[in-house]
Amino acid sequence: MAMRVELTGHQVEISPGLRNLVDRKLTKVTRVLNDAGMSVAVVVKKERVRNVVELTVHARGERFLHAVGKADTWQTAMT
C-alpha cells in the first residue's frame, strides 16, 4: 500500500524538480515505516532567506510524526 502524499506550496511554485526531490526523500521514510505510514502532508514555503519544509506523517494507530527543516537549499531543508 502506497502512502498518499499531499504537497502544498506557500509563496512557492511546485516545480517538477521540487516534487521529484520530495518523492525521492519520502521513499526513505516509507521504507522505515513499512506499511504503518498512511499519508503524508508536505508544506514547502519560502521565508526571507530560507527554504522551509514541514512534514507531517499520519501512521496507523492515530500516530503523527511532525518535522520542520529550514535551510538555504531545498535539498538540505528536506533532509
Stockholm file with secondary structure:
# STOCKHOLM 1.0

chainA/1-79         MAMRVELTGHQVEISPGLRNLVDRKLTKVTRVLNDAGMSVAVVVKKERVRNVVELTVHARGERFLHAVGKADTWQTAMT
#=GR chainA/1-79 SS CCCEEEEEEESSCCCHHHHHHHHHHHHHHHHHHTTCEEEEEEEEEECSSCEEEEEEEEETTTEEEEEEEEESSHHHHHC
#=GC SS_cons        CCCEEEEEEESSCCCHHHHHHHHHHHHHHHHHHTTCEEEEEEEEEECSSCEEEEEEEEETTTEEEEEEEEESSHHHHHC
//
